[in-house]
């Protein structure tokens, strides 16, 4: 029998994924801003 899903672990994984997506969006936004303003 697999152990029941741990809500705390799921929350940590979700927070990690959201944080990674947020950081990627910030990096892409900065790159786009630099290209637009200096291109």
PDB file as gemmi writes it, atoms N, CA and C in Angstrom:
CRYST1    1.000    1.000    1.000  90.00  90.00  90.00 P 1                      
ATOM      1  N   UNK A   1       0.851  -1.200   0.000  1.00  0.00           N  
ATOM      2  CA  UNK A   1       0.000   0.000   0.000  1.00  0.00           C  
ATOM      3  C   UNK A   1       0.890   1.256   0.000  1.00  0.00           C  
ATOM      4  N   UNK A   2       0.696   2.113  -0.974  1.00  0.00           N  
ATOM      5  CA  UNK A   2       1.459   3.380  -0.955  1.00  0.00           C  
ATOM      6  C   UNK A   2       0.950   4.277   0.164  1.00  0.00           C  
ATOM      7  N   UNK A   3       1.803   5.072   0.739  1.00  0.00           N  
ATOM      8  CA  UNK A   3       1.349   5.971   1.812  1.00  0.00           C  
ATOM      9  C   UNK A   3       0.384   7.010   1.272  1.00  0.00           C  
ATOM     10  N   UNK A   4      -0.527   7.493   2.109  1.00  0.00           N  
ATOM     11  CA  UNK A   4      -1.468   8.522   1.636  1.00  0.00           C  
ATOM     12  C   UNK A   4      -0.719   9.788   1.264  1.00  0.00           C  
ATOM     13  N   UNK A   5      -1.231  10.566   0.325  1.00  0.00           N  
ATOM     14  CA  UNK A   5      -0.529  11.795  -0.082  1.00  0.00           C  
ATOM     15  C   UNK A   5      -0.421  12.758   1.093  1.00  0.00           C  
ATOM     16  N   UNK A   6       0.745  13.371   1.195  1.00  0.00           N  
ATOM     17  CA  UNK A   6       0.992  14.308   2.298  1.00  0.00           C  
ATOM     18  C   UNK A   6       0.654  15.725   1.824  1.00  0.00           C  
ATOM     19  N   UNK A   7      -0.347  16.365   2.413  1.00  0.00           N  
ATOM     20  CA  UNK A   7      -0.705  17.712   1.949  1.00  0.00           C  
ATOM     21  C   UNK A   7       0.430  18.712   2.127  1.00  0.00           C  
ATOM     22  N   UNK A   8       1.232  18.526   3.182  1.00  0.00           N  
ATOM     23  CA  UNK A   8       2.354  19.450   3.387  1.00  0.00           C  
ATOM     24  C   UNK A   8       3.378  19.289   2.261  1.00  0.00           C  
ATOM     25  N   UNK A   9       3.657  18.030   1.895  1.00  0.00           N  
ATOM     26  CA  UNK A   9       4.619  17.813   0.808  1.00  0.00           C  
ATOM     27  C   UNK A   9       4.070  18.370  -0.491  1.00  0.00           C  
ATOM     28  N   UNK A  10       2.778  18.164  -0.743  1.00  0.00           N  
ATOM     29  CA  UNK A  10       2.176  18.695  -1.967  1.00  0.00           C  
ATOM     30  C   UNK A  10       2.267  20.219  -1.981  1.00  0.00           C  
ATOM     31  N   UNK A  11       2.050  20.835  -0.836  1.00  0.00           N  
ATOM     32  CA  UNK A  11       2.136  22.300  -0.767  1.00  0.00           C  
ATOM     33  C   UNK A  11       3.563  22.760  -1.035  1.00  0.00           C  
ATOM     34  N   UNK A  12       4.552  22.020  -0.486  1.00  0.00           N  
ATOM     35  CA  UNK A  12       5.942  22.406  -0.737  1.00  0.00           C  
ATOM     36  C   UNK A  12       6.283  22.267  -2.212  1.00  0.00           C  
ATOM     37  N   UNK A  13       5.834  21.175  -2.824  1.00  0.00           N  
ATOM     38  CA  UNK A  13       6.124  20.977  -4.253  1.00  0.00           C  
ATOM     39  C   UNK A  13       5.451  22.070  -5.074  1.00  0.00           C  
ATOM     40  N   UNK A  14       4.197  22.395  -4.745  1.00  0.00           N  
ATOM     41  CA  UNK A  14       3.488  23.442  -5.490  1.00  0.00           C  
ATOM     42  C   UNK A  14       4.190  24.780  -5.316  1.00  0.00           C  
ATOM     43  N   UNK A  15       4.632  25.086  -4.097  1.00  0.00           N  
ATOM     44  CA  UNK A  15       5.326  26.355  -3.868  1.00  0.00           C  
ATOM     45  C   UNK A  15       6.632  26.396  -4.659  1.00  0.00           C  
ATOM     46  N   UNK A  16       7.344  25.268  -4.704  1.00  0.00           N  
ATOM     47  CA  UNK A  16       8.601  25.226  -5.458  1.00  0.00           C  
ATOM     48  C   UNK A  16       8.346  25.452  -6.941  1.00  0.00           C  
ATOM     49  N   UNK A  17       7.309  24.794  -7.477  1.00  0.00           N  
ATOM     50  CA  UNK A  17       7.003  24.948  -8.906  1.00  0.00           C  
ATOM     51  C   UNK A  17       6.591  26.384  -9.198  1.00  0.00           C  
ATOM     52  N   UNK A  18       5.710  26.951  -8.352  1.00  0.00           N  
ATOM     53  CA  UNK A  18       5.273  28.332  -8.584  1.00  0.00           C  
ATOM     54  C   UNK A  18       6.455  29.289  -8.472  1.00  0.00           C  
ATOM     55  N   UNK A  19       7.339  29.057  -7.527  1.00  0.00           N  
ATOM     56  CA  UNK A  19       8.510  29.918  -7.397  1.00  0.00           C  
ATOM     57  C   UNK A  19       9.403  29.840  -8.635  1.00  0.00           C  
ATOM     58  N   UNK A  20       9.600  28.635  -9.156  1.00  0.00           N  
ATOM     59  CA  UNK A  20      10.433  28.490 -10.352  1.00  0.00           C  
ATOM     60  C   UNK A  20       9.795  29.196 -11.547  1.00  0.00           C  
ATOM     61  N   UNK A  21       8.474  29.033 -11.687  1.00  0.00           N  
ATOM     62  CA  UNK A  21       7.783  29.692 -12.805  1.00  0.00           C  
ATOM     63  C   UNK A  21       7.874  31.206 -12.645  1.00  0.00           C  
ATOM     64  N   UNK A  22       7.707  31.698 -11.420  1.00  0.00           N  
ATOM     65  CA  UNK A  22       7.776  33.146 -11.177  1.00  0.00           C  
ATOM     66  C   UNK A  22       9.174  33.681 -11.503  1.00  0.00           C  
ATOM     67  N   UNK A  23      10.216  32.966 -11.071  1.00  0.00           N  
ATOM     68  CA  UNK A  23      11.575  33.417 -11.361  1.00  0.00           C  
ATOM     69  C   UNK A  23      11.840  33.399 -12.864  1.00  0.00           C  
ATOM     70  N   UNK A  24      11.372  32.369 -13.546  1.00  0.00           N  
ATOM     71  CA  UNK A  24      11.564  32.308 -14.996  1.00  0.00           C  
ATOM     72  C   UNK A  24      10.847  33.472 -15.679  1.00  0.00           C  
ATOM     73  N   UNK A  25       9.631  33.792 -15.213  1.00  0.00           N  
ATOM     74  CA  UNK A  25       8.895  34.909 -15.808  1.00  0.00           C  
ATOM     75  C   UNK A  25       9.626  36.224 -15.564  1.00  0.00           C  
ATOM     76  N   UNK A  26      10.202  36.396 -14.383  1.00  0.00           N  
ATOM     77  CA  UNK A  26      10.945  37.631 -14.086  1.00  0.00           C  
ATOM     78  C   UNK A  26      12.166  37.734 -15.000  1.00  0.00           C  
ATOM     79  N   UNK A  27      12.896  36.631 -15.158  1.00  0.00           N  
ATOM     80  CA  UNK A  27      14.084  36.654 -16.012  1.00  0.00           C  
ATOM     81  C   UNK A  27      13.693  36.990 -17.450  1.00  0.00           C  
ATOM     82  N   UNK A  28      12.642  36.344 -17.959  1.00  0.00           N  
ATOM     83  CA  UNK A  28      12.208  36.609 -19.330  1.00  0.00           C  
ATOM     84  C   UNK A  28      11.766  38.061 -19.466  1.00  0.00           C  
ATOM     85  N   UNK A  29      11.047  38.580 -18.462  1.00  0.00           N  
ATOM     86  CA  UNK A  29      10.604  39.973 -18.519  1.00  0.00           C  
ATOM     87  C   UNK A  29      11.776  40.933 -18.553  1.00  0.00           C  
ATOM     88  N   UNK A  30      12.816  40.662 -17.756  1.00  0.00           N  
ATOM     89  CA  UNK A  30      13.991  41.538 -17.751  1.00  0.00           C  
ATOM     90  C   UNK A  30      14.683  41.491 -19.109  1.00  0.00           C  
ATOM     91  N   UNK A  31      14.840  40.308 -19.672  1.00  0.00           N  
ATOM     92  CA  UNK A  31      15.509  40.185 -20.972  1.00  0.00           C  
ATOM     93  C   UNK A  31      14.712  40.926 -22.039  1.00  0.00           C  
ATOM     94  N   UNK A  32      13.405  40.759 -22.036  1.00  0.00           N  
ATOM     95  CA  UNK A  32      12.569  41.439 -23.030  1.00  0.00           C  
ATOM     96  C   UNK A  32      12.675  42.952 -22.849  1.00  0.00           C  
ATOM     97  N   UNK A  33      12.660  43.417 -21.606  1.00  0.00           N  
ATOM     98  CA  UNK A  33      12.754  44.862 -21.356  1.00  0.00           C  
ATOM     99  C   UNK A  33      14.089  45.401 -21.862  1.00  0.00           C  
ATOM    100  N   UNK A  34      15.175  44.680 -21.604  1.00  0.00           N  
ATOM    101  CA  UNK A  34      16.489  45.138 -22.074  1.00  0.00           C  
ATOM    102  C   UNK A  34      16.513  45.179 -23.595  1.00  0.00           C  
ATOM    103  N   UNK A  35      15.993  44.160 -24.234  1.00  0.00           N  
ATOM    104  CA  UNK A  35      16.002  44.125 -25.699  1.00  0.00           C  
ATOM    105  C   UNK A  35      15.151  45.263 -26.254  1.00  0.00           C  
ATOM    106  N   UNK A  36      13.998  45.520 -25.650  1.00  0.00           N  
ATOM    107  CA  UNK A  36      13.103  46.555 -26.171  1.00  0.00           C  
ATOM    108  C   UNK A  36      13.716  47.941 -25.964  1.00  0.00           C  
ATOM    109  N   UNK A  37      14.268  48.191 -24.779  1.00  0.00           N  
ATOM    110  CA  UNK A  37      14.747  49.543 -24.477  1.00  0.00           C  
ATOM    111  C   UNK A  37      16.115  49.819 -25.102  1.00  0.00           C  
ATOM    112  N   UNK A  38      16.935  48.776 -25.328  1.00  0.00           N  
ATOM    113  CA  UNK A  38      18.269  48.996 -25.868  1.00  0.00           C  
ATOM    114  C   UNK A  38      18.392  48.513 -27.310  1.00  0.00           C  
ATOM    115  N   UNK A  39      17.317  47.921 -27.830  1.00  0.00           N  
ATOM    116  CA  UNK A  39      17.355  47.464 -29.216  1.00  0.00           C  
ATOM    117  C   UNK A  39      16.820  48.554 -30.085  1.00  0.00           C  
TER     118      UNK A  39                                                      
END                                                                             
